[in-house]
Amino acid sequence: METPGDITGSQRVSSRPSLISATDDLDMTTLRLTLVIYVGYIVLTLVFRDLPIWIAAPLCAVWLAWHASLQHETIHGHPTSSRRLNSALASPPLSLWIPYRIYRSTHLQHHRHGGRHLTEFSRDPESFFMRPGTVSSSGPFLRAVFFANCTLVGRLVLGPALAAFRFWAAEMRKARAGHRDCRMIWARHAIAVALVLLWTTVVCHIPVAVYVMFVVYPSISLSQLRSFVEHRADPEPSLRTTAVEAHPVWALIFLNNNLHIAHHAHPTLPWHQLPSAWSQMRDSAMGSGLVFHRGYRQVAQSYLFRPVISVEHPAKDG
């Protein structure tokens, strides 16, 4: 996503200048990937009923997570230089729950101000921190849920539901306040969701409940796995972004967004150039303790049942 000309926190980690050139107007690698994702989705949903559910559902969930990564890539200006074309390529709501246009807007906001406001709940729409006072004003059950969501197992099991409900509640407040754009976006989204469900239920004969519970929900969990340790609170903005050196399979599913330090330092780089950018900044990042060099196994070993962050942002003005 576009960032101001000032250096981001992730860039300050690197002690060497970037050698990465600007992206071309047409990214054929990402275009081919787009074709693979959509053809694969069509094939997997068509054969869904012919496969055991324990094979079909996980495969489709992985494919939806891959599609979510593609959506993220298009938000950052790939595979073409046309915003409308990129949006058209990635806007089909295969995971149903969030309109692409809103995702694009909030994610661009997440990248604004050169990373100076990452994790701050009042300025970063993708922050997992909650407003101070949330815990004390909540009952025992909600406090337990909020705490669990800060652990990896809780984020995978409860995170998708919490993220969806918080997002939908905020959007409902906007609609009630008379935001015309909000209503139009959701009306169009409803039509697009209906078309997706028409494909999955009428053409592919996948029950809605099965698609939502065993495909959509786990796909969001996979995206939550990727984002689980991406950011942390720190007085120094340059220390708020981390990187996970994941297995090549995970890296492909997440389109190298697991190398989050490199992504925030070079947000306009296409996914397939991020490893080269990361190699230039890895040493200094390792020295700052910002890298999970053993991948998501290290993340799980560290935070499966232990909170990675506090429920509330530690800074009073966060």
N, C-alpha and C positions, 0 to 999 in steps of 0.2 A: 504494500500500500504506500501511497505517497507520503513522504515525510518532509519536514522543513529542511532547509539547508544545513542546520546545525547538526553536529555529530550526535548520534544516538549513543545510549549507554553501552550497547553491545559493541559499537565501533571503538569506544574508548578502551575496551579490553584488548583489542588488537594493537600490536606494536609495529606491525608492518603495513605498508600501504596496500590498498586493493589493486590486484592486477586483472580484475574481471572487467570485461568490456560491456558496453550497453547491449541489451538484448535486441535481436532483430525484430522487424515488424511482424514477421510470421514465424512462429515457433512450431516447426514441423514435428518435433519430438512430442510436444504436448498435444498437437492435433491428432497424431497417431494414438496417443494414450486415450484421448477422448473417444475415439472410435472404438478402441478395445473395451473401454468401460461400458459404453452403451450397448455394443453388440453382446458383450458378456452378460450384462443385466437381462437383455431380452432372452438370451439362450437359457440362463439359469432360471428365470421365472417360468419359461415355457416347459422346462423339464422338471420343475420343482416337485410336482405330484408323482413323478416317476422315480424319484430318489428317496431314500430313507430320510425322515425329517431331521435326524441328527447329522446328516451330511448337507442336505439342501439349505436348511436354515442358517447354519454358520457360514456357508459359502456366500449366500446372499447378503448376510450381515457384513461380511468383509467387503463385499462389492459396494454396498451402500456407504461404508466408511471411506472406501476409495473414491467414490463419487463426491463425498463431502470434501475430501482433500482436493479434488479437481475444482470444486466450487471456490475453495480458498485460493487456488492458483489463478482462476479467472478474475477474482477481485483485484489481484495484484497486476493485472494487465497482460495476461497470457491466455490463449496462444496468439492472439492477434492484437493489433493496435487499436481496434475498435471496441469501445466499451459496450456498445449495444450487441455486437456479435458475440463477444465473450459472455455477456449476460444470457443471451439466447442459448448458447451452448451448454451453460451450466444451470439454468434456472429450473428445469423440471424437478419438482419436489419429491424425489424418490423416497426420501425419509419422512415426508409428510408434514413435519411439525413446525418448520420455520420458513417464511417467505424469503426467497433469495435476496430480494431488494432490501429487506430489513437487515439480513445478515451482512450484506455488503456495507450498508451504512454504519452499523455498529462496529464492524471490524476495521473499517477505515478510521473510525474514531479511536479505536484501540491503538492505532499506530501514530496518532497525531502527537505533536509537541516533542518530537524526537525522543520519546521514551521517558520523558520527565515525570509523567503521571501514571505509569504502569502500576497496576494493582490497586490504585486509589479508587475506592468504590464510587465516589462521587464524580469521577472523571473517566474511569476506565470501565466501559460496559461489559468487558469480559473478565472483570475481577471476580474471584471466588470469595473474597472477603465480604463480611457483612458490616452494616453500620454499628458503631459502638452503642451499647445498650440493648442490642437484639437478644443477647443471651439472658440478661436479667429480666427482660420483659416477656420471655417465653416460658411455657410450662415445661415440666420434666421431659415429656415425650419429645417435644420439638428440640429441646436442648440436646437430647441424645441423638436425634437425627442430624442436627447441625454438626455435632462433634464427629459423628460417623462419616459424614460427607468429607471430612478433612483427612480421612484415611483412604488408602487405595481401595480396599474392599468395599467401603461405604460409597466411594465415588463411582465405582463400577455398578453397584447394585442400586443405589438410591440417586446417584448423580443425574441420570437422564430425566427422572421424574421431577426432581427439584428444579433442574434447569428449565424444563418445559413449563412447569407451573408458574415459576417466577416470571418467565418471559411472557406467557399468556396473560398473567395478571397485569403486568405493566402495559401490555398492548390493549387490554380491555379498558384500563383507565384512560388511555389515550382516546379510544373510540368513544367512550362516554363523555369525554371532554369536548367532543365535536371535531376531532382531527379528521378532516375529509380525506387527506392522503392515506391515513391509516386504514380507514374503511375501504377505500378503493384497492389498496394493496391486498387486504385480506379477502376482498371479493374475488379478485383475480386469482389469488392463491387457492381459494376454495374450488374454483373451476379447474385449476391445474391438478389439485389433489384428487378431484373427482375423476379426471382423466387417468391418473395413475392407478387409482383403485378400480376403474373400469377395466384397465389392462390386467391387473393382478387377479381380480375376482372373476370377471366375466370371461376373459380370454384364457387366463392361466389357471383358473379355478382354485386360487389360493384364498382360503377364508380370511376375512379382514382381521379377525382376532389373531390368527396365526401370523399374518404378515406384520402386524403391529407388535405383538409380544415376542416373537421369535426371530424377526428380521430387523425391524426398525429399532426397537429398544436396544438389542445388543450392538447394533451399528453405532448408536450414540455412545454406548459404553466404551467402544473402541476409540472413538474420538476423545472421550473423557480420559482414557488411558494416556493418549498422546499429550493432552493439555495438563495432566495432573501436576507435573513438577515444572512446567514451563516458566512460571513467574513466582517470585517470592517478594515479600516486603523487605525493604532495606532503606535506610536513610539515603544511601547513595544510589541514584537511579541506574548507574552502570552495573550494579550488582543485583538487579531485579530480574534478569533473564538468564535461563540456564540452557543446557543442551544435553540431549541423550544420544549417545552413540549406539544406535540401535542395530539389530540384525538386519541384513539387507532386505529381508521380506517385510519387516516392519517399516523400514525406511521407504520402501516402494509404496506400501499402502498409505503412508503418511506423506508421501512425496517430499521426503527429506525435511519436512517441517519440524521433525524432532530435533534438528540442528537449529534450535530456535534463536540462539545467539546470532548465528550467521544470517538467519532470516530477518531479524530486526535490524541488523547492521546494513543489510542489502535487500530491502523489501521488494525491489523491482526485479531482482534476479529470478529467472525461471528455476523451478525445482531441481532440474538436472545440473545446474551450475553451482548449487549451494555447497556440495562437498568440496569443490575446489576453493570456494571462498572460506569455508570452515578450516581447511588445512592451513590457511594463512594466519588464522587467529587462535588456533587450538592451544598452542603452548602457553600463551598469556592467560587464556581462559582457564586452563588446568591449574595454573598457579593461583587463581582466585577461588578455586573450589566450586566452580560453576558447572562442572561436567560430570555426568553419570557415564563413565567410560565403559562400564560393563552392561550397558543397555537397560532394558526394562526389568531384567532380573534383579539388577541392583536396586532399582526403584522399588520393586516388590519386597525385596529383603529388608529395605530400610523403612518402608512406610505401609506395609500391608495392613497392619493393625495399629500403626502409630501415626498421629496427625502430622502432615507435612507443613501445614500452616495453622494459625489460630483461627477460630471462627470469626472473630472480629478483627478488623485491621488494627495493628498495634499502634499506629500513629493517630493522634487525636484528630488531625485534619485530613486523615486518609479518606 
